[in-house]
Amino acid sequence: MVARDDDSAVEAAGRPQERKGLGRLVMWFMGPPDLGDPDEAPPTPSGKVVDCPSCGRSMALHTIDRSQGTSLTVCPAPA
């Protein structure tokens, strides 16, 4: 390994000690992240109609096969 006289290697690393101190300061000032009430019910789906990216028809008309371990969307027969 080559010895360097300048601090470019330390500056390139982002000075991890300063980042750690900044993280502690932010945690002290703002506190831990708010994850919400664990007893609250999940949000309800929006009722928005989603179209298939392949055929452009409503996804409600499609069947989704999950028997092979991955999802396979089967488009309806063309009208």
Number of C-alpha atoms within 10 A of each C-alpha: 3 4 5 8 7 8 8 10 11 10 10 8 8 11 11 11 9 10 11 11 11 12 12 13 12 12 12 10 9 9 10 9 7 6 6 7 7 7 6 7 7 7 6 6 6 6 6 6 10 11 14 15 9 8 11 10 16 14 18 10 12 15 12 12 12 10 8 7 7 9 10 12 14 12 17 13 7 6 3
